[in-house]
Amino acid sequence: MFMEILTDFWSSTGFGLGNYGHYVMLAISFILLYLAIAKGFEPLLLTPIAFGMLLANLPGADLMKEPVIQILKDPITGELVSKTKEYGGLLYYLYQGVKLGIYPPLIFLGVGAMTDFGPLIANPKSVLLGAAAQFGIFATFIGAILLGFTGPEAASIGIIGGADGPTALYLTAKLAPHLLGPIAVAAYSYMALVPIIQPPIMKALTTKEERAVVMEQLRPVSKKEKVIFPIMVTVVVSFILPSAAPLVGMLMLGNLFRETLVTDRLSKTAQNEMVNIVTIFLGTTVGATASAENFFNIQTVSIIALGLVAFAIGTAAGVLLGKVMYKLSGGKVNPLIGSAGVSAVPMAARVSQKVGQEANPRNFLLMHAMGPNVAGVIGSAIAAGMLLMFFG
């Protein structure tokens, strides 16, 4: 009798319910937590993702469990009605903000409020570098099609190349919701690991002489230009590509809050409280999609590998166009700013600054790199809108 009690107790614990898959995913979550906390790799992003992964793989916790719905006949009216027999887990309900496309536009609102579009306005040519970095999206889209993925699935995988987690989630929720788990984890993991992935590509494609180029100071941008810019971008992009309006519109609204100087309270809320709350919910639930049941299959491995290829191609395309601009300008453009054309703001711009200073301690590329970086955010949203228009 006593042994039966012990056996029943053991089988009800996580030790009895778990399998090797759970332990592997827990180990991966520990590694990501180490990178976030000990190494400082985008801790605000990677910490909730890694902890969400940990929570989802605790055997028996069922934090991502779906509710059990029963269809019953109403004894009075005779109509069929639904009744919740068992409620779902906490993270399941928080995850609805991802599935319904609510969190990504709110993140864009916060990003817009935190971002200075001045460098892009001062140097409009940076738009070309942001556009070049989107090449990874379309190259990987073709590769995914060749590997047998459907058009909507390939579009959702390719968007990882923009290094823009909210855009990847928004597009995937619309086109291929069954792939949300692996695409979300791949997109956000690569965003967080920008400081590891990008520098080798940047150094391989440039010479030390090119990396050491000191660029001229950007011209001052007036308040009027900064206020008009988000309004005009919203109108022009939304008229040409209405499907991009939710992301571009929220991005520009946040930036308008920042630049008008009469909506300071709204700007501060968007930059701080709102974006922090949404980041917690988004990061934790994105990590929670990485359950052992969802991840140990060839399709997931293919998606993660294709996402890395997309990100690498996008980085390389930006740097290569930067080299072309270096030649055409007579050596006045540092090719490193092209790598910031992926839309990981401001991580990619900081990487350009870091690699540039390694070659020349007097090099200050951050503001120059912010132009392509901001253009990349707008470019990835436009690319998502195009793919949504074709496959939505």
C-alpha positions in Angstrom: 0.0 0.0 0.0 2.8 2.4 1.0 4.7 1.6 -2.2 1.6 2.3 -4.3 1.2 5.7 -2.6 4.8 6.5 -3.4 4.4 5.3 -7.0 1.3 7.4 -7.5 3.0 10.4 -6.0 6.1 10.0 -8.2 3.9 9.6 -11.3 2.1 12.9 -10.5 5.3 14.9 -10.2 7.2 16.5 -13.0 9.9 13.9 -12.6 7.3 11.1 -13.4 5.6 13.1 -16.2 8.7 14.4 -17.9 10.6 13.0 -20.8 13.9 13.6 -22.5 12.4 16.3 -24.7 11.4 18.4 -21.7 14.8 18.1 -20.2 16.5 19.2 -23.5 14.3 22.2 -23.8 14.9 23.1 -20.2 18.6 22.9 -20.8 18.2 25.3 -23.8 16.2 27.7 -21.7 19.0 27.7 -19.1 21.6 28.5 -21.8 19.5 31.4 -23.1 19.0 32.7 -19.5 22.8 32.5 -19.0 23.4 34.5 -22.3 20.8 37.1 -21.2 21.8 37.5 -17.5 25.5 36.7 -17.4 26.5 37.9 -20.9 24.0 40.7 -21.3 22.7 39.7 -24.7 19.5 41.8 -25.0 18.4 40.8 -21.5 15.1 42.7 -21.7 14.1 40.5 -24.6 15.9 37.2 -24.0 15.1 36.8 -20.3 11.3 36.6 -20.7 11.6 34.4 -23.8 13.9 32.0 -22.0 11.8 31.9 -18.9 8.7 31.4 -21.0 10.4 28.4 -22.6 11.2 27.1 -19.1 7.6 27.5 -17.9 6.2 25.7 -21.0 8.5 22.7 -20.5 7.8 22.1 -16.8 6.1 18.7 -17.0 2.5 18.8 -15.6 2.4 22.6 -15.2 0.2 22.9 -18.3 0.7 26.7 -18.5 -0.1 26.6 -22.3 -2.9 24.1 -22.0 -5.9 24.9 -24.2 -9.4 25.0 -22.5 -11.7 22.1 -22.9 -15.0 23.2 -24.5 -18.2 21.1 -24.5 -21.1 21.5 -26.9 -24.4 20.9 -25.1 -28.0 21.2 -25.9 -29.8 23.9 -23.9 -32.7 22.1 -22.0 -35.0 25.0 -22.4 -34.4 26.3 -25.9 -33.0 23.2 -27.4 -30.2 25.2 -29.0 -26.6 24.0 -29.0 -24.4 26.0 -26.6 -20.7 25.9 -25.7 -19.6 25.4 -22.1 -16.1 25.6 -20.8 -15.4 22.3 -19.0 -11.8 23.1 -18.1 -10.1 26.5 -18.3 -6.8 26.8 -20.1 -3.4 27.7 -18.6 -2.3 31.3 -17.8 0.1 31.6 -20.7 -2.6 30.3 -23.2 -4.8 33.3 -22.5 -1.9 35.8 -22.6 -0.8 34.2 -25.9 -4.1 35.3 -27.5 -2.5 38.8 -27.9 0.0 37.2 -30.3 -2.6 35.1 -32.2 -5.0 38.0 -32.6 -2.3 40.3 -33.8 -2.6 42.7 -30.9 0.9 42.7 -29.3 3.0 43.4 -32.5 1.4 46.7 -33.4 1.6 47.8 -29.8 5.3 47.0 -29.8 5.7 49.1 -33.0 3.9 52.0 -31.2 6.6 51.8 -28.5 9.5 51.4 -30.9 8.2 54.5 -32.8 8.1 56.5 -29.6 11.7 55.5 -28.7 13.2 56.1 -32.1 14.7 59.2 -33.6 13.9 59.3 -37.4 16.2 62.3 -37.8 19.2 60.3 -39.2 17.0 58.8 -41.9 15.5 62.2 -42.8 19.0 63.8 -42.8 20.4 61.1 -45.1 17.5 59.7 -47.4 20.0 57.5 -49.2 19.9 55.2 -46.1 16.5 54.0 -47.4 18.5 52.0 -50.0 20.5 50.2 -47.3 17.3 49.4 -45.4 15.7 48.1 -48.6 18.8 46.0 -49.5 18.7 44.2 -46.1 15.2 43.0 -47.0 16.7 40.9 -49.7 17.1 38.1 -47.2 13.3 37.9 -46.8 12.6 37.2 -50.5 15.7 35.0 -51.0 14.6 32.8 -48.1 11.0 32.8 -49.3 12.2 31.2 -52.6 14.4 28.7 -50.7 11.4 27.7 -48.5 9.2 27.2 -51.6 11.9 24.9 -53.0 12.0 22.9 -49.8 8.2 22.2 -50.1 6.6 24.8 -47.9 3.4 26.4 -49.1 3.4 30.1 -50.2 1.9 31.4 -46.9 4.4 29.2 -44.9 7.3 30.4 -47.0 6.3 34.0 -46.6 6.1 33.6 -42.8 9.6 31.9 -42.7 11.2 34.5 -45.0 10.1 37.4 -42.9 12.5 36.2 -40.1 15.2 37.7 -42.3 14.1 41.2 -41.4 15.2 40.5 -37.8 11.9 42.0 -36.7 10.1 39.8 -34.2 6.8 41.7 -34.0 6.5 41.8 -37.8 7.3 38.1 -38.0 4.6 37.3 -35.4 2.0 39.6 -37.1 2.5 38.0 -40.6 2.7 34.4 -39.3 -0.5 34.9 -37.2 -2.3 35.9 -40.4 -0.8 33.4 -42.9 0.5 30.3 -41.1 -0.6 30.3 -37.4 0.4 26.6 -37.1 4.0 27.8 -37.4 3.8 30.6 -34.8 5.9 28.6 -32.3 9.1 27.9 -34.2 9.0 31.2 -36.2 8.5 33.3 -33.1 11.4 31.6 -31.2 13.7 31.9 -34.3 12.8 35.5 -35.0 13.3 36.7 -31.4 16.3 34.6 -30.8 18.1 35.9 -33.8 17.1 39.5 -32.8 18.7 38.9 -29.4 21.8 37.3 -30.9 22.5 40.1 -33.4 25.8 40.9 -31.6 27.0 37.3 -32.2 25.7 36.7 -35.7 26.4 39.9 -37.5 30.1 40.8 -36.8 31.7 37.8 -38.5 29.6 38.5 -41.7 30.5 42.2 -41.6 34.2 41.5 -41.2 34.3 38.9 -43.9 32.8 41.2 -46.5 34.8 44.4 -45.7 38.5 45.4 -45.4 39.9 47.1 -42.4 40.4 50.3 -44.5 36.6 50.3 -45.3 35.6 49.6 -41.7 37.9 52.5 -40.5 36.1 55.2 -42.6 34.9 58.1 -40.5 31.7 59.6 -42.0 30.8 63.3 -42.1 28.4 64.6 -39.5 24.8 64.5 -40.5 22.9 67.8 -41.1 20.5 69.1 -38.4 16.8 68.1 -38.9 14.1 70.6 -38.1 11.1 69.9 -35.8 8.8 70.6 -38.8 10.5 67.8 -40.8 10.2 65.4 -37.9 6.5 66.1 -37.4 5.6 65.9 -41.1 7.6 62.7 -41.8 5.5 60.2 -39.8 2.2 61.6 -41.1 3.4 61.5 -44.7 4.9 58.0 -44.4 1.6 56.7 -42.9 -0.5 58.2 -45.7 1.8 57.2 -48.6 2.5 53.6 -47.4 -1.1 53.0 -46.4 -2.5 54.2 -49.8 0.0 52.1 -51.7 -0.1 49.0 -49.4 -3.1 49.1 -47.1 -2.2 45.7 -45.5 0.9 47.4 -44.0 -1.1 50.1 -42.3 -1.5 48.4 -38.8 2.3 48.1 -38.3 3.5 51.3 -40.1 0.6 53.3 -38.7 1.4 52.3 -35.1 5.1 52.9 -35.7 4.5 56.4 -37.0 1.9 57.2 -34.3 4.5 56.5 -31.6 7.0 58.6 -33.4 4.5 61.5 -33.8 3.9 61.3 -30.0 7.7 61.7 -29.6 8.2 64.6 -32.0 5.2 66.9 -31.5 6.5 67.9 -28.0 2.8 68.4 -26.9 2.1 64.7 -26.2 5.0 64.1 -23.8 2.9 62.0 -21.4 1.7 59.7 -24.2 5.2 59.4 -25.5 6.6 58.5 -22.1 3.9 55.9 -21.6 4.4 54.3 -25.0 8.2 54.3 -24.4 8.1 52.9 -20.9 5.1 51.4 -19.1 3.2 50.2 -22.2 6.1 48.7 -24.1 7.5 47.1 -21.0 4.2 45.4 -20.1 3.6 44.2 -23.7 7.3 43.0 -23.9 6.8 40.8 -20.8 3.6 39.3 -22.2 5.0 38.9 -25.7 8.4 37.5 -24.7 7.0 35.1 -22.1 4.3 33.7 -24.4 6.7 33.5 -27.4 9.1 31.5 -25.3 6.2 29.3 -24.1 5.5 28.2 -27.7 8.9 26.4 -27.6 7.5 23.2 -26.1 9.2 19.8 -26.6 6.1 18.6 -28.4 6.4 21.4 -31.0 10.1 21.5 -31.5 11.4 18.0 -32.0 10.5 17.6 -35.7 12.3 18.2 -39.0 10.0 21.1 -40.0 11.0 23.1 -36.9 14.7 22.5 -37.6 14.2 23.6 -41.2 12.5 26.8 -40.1 15.2 27.7 -37.6 17.9 27.0 -40.2 16.1 29.0 -42.9 15.6 31.9 -40.5 19.4 32.0 -39.8 20.0 32.0 -43.6 17.5 34.8 -44.1 19.1 36.9 -41.4 22.7 36.3 -42.8 21.6 37.1 -46.3 19.9 40.3 -45.2 23.0 41.4 -43.3 25.3 40.6 -46.2 23.1 42.3 -48.7 23.1 45.5 -46.7 26.9 45.4 -46.3 27.5 44.7 -50.0 25.3 47.7 -51.0 27.3 49.7 -48.4 30.5 48.7 -50.3 28.9 50.0 -53.6 28.1 53.3 -51.9 31.6 53.4 -50.5 33.0 53.2 -54.0 30.5 55.6 -55.6 31.1 58.2 -52.8 34.8 58.1 -53.1 35.3 56.4 -49.8 33.0 58.6 -47.8 30.4 55.9 -46.8 31.4 53.3 -44.3 30.0 49.9 -45.5 29.4 48.7 -42.0 26.2 50.9 -41.7 24.6 48.6 -44.3 24.4 45.8 -41.8 22.1 48.0 -39.7 19.5 47.7 -42.5 17.9 44.8 -40.7 15.3 46.1 -38.4 16.6 45.1 -35.0 16.5 48.6 -33.5 18.8 49.8 -32.1 20.8 46.5 -31.7 22.0 46.4 -35.3 23.1 50.0 -35.2 25.1 49.4 -32.0 26.8 46.5 -33.7 27.9 48.7 -36.6 29.3 51.2 -34.1 31.2 48.5 -32.2 32.8 46.9 -35.2 33.7 50.3 -36.6 35.4 51.4 -33.4 37.4 48.2 -33.4 38.9 49.2 -36.7 39.2 52.9 -35.8 38.7 54.2 -32.2 37.8 57.6 -33.6 34.9 56.1 -35.5 31.3 57.1 -34.4 28.9 55.3 -36.7 25.9 55.0 -34.4 23.8 57.9 -35.8 24.8 57.1 -39.4 23.7 53.5 -38.8 20.4 54.5 -37.3 19.3 55.8 -40.7 19.4 52.3 -42.3 18.2 50.8 -39.1 15.0 52.9 -39.1 14.6 52.3 -42.8 14.8 48.6 -42.1 11.9 48.7 -39.6 9.8 50.5 -42.2 11.0 48.1 -44.9 10.2 44.9 -43.0 6.7 46.2 -42.3 6.2 47.0 -46.0 7.6 43.6 -47.0 5.2 42.0 -44.6 2.4 44.0 -46.1 3.3 42.9 -49.6 3.4 39.2 -48.6 0.1 39.6 -46.8 -1.4 41.1 -49.9 -0.2 38.2 -52.1 -1.1 35.4 -49.7 -3.6 36.7 -47.2 
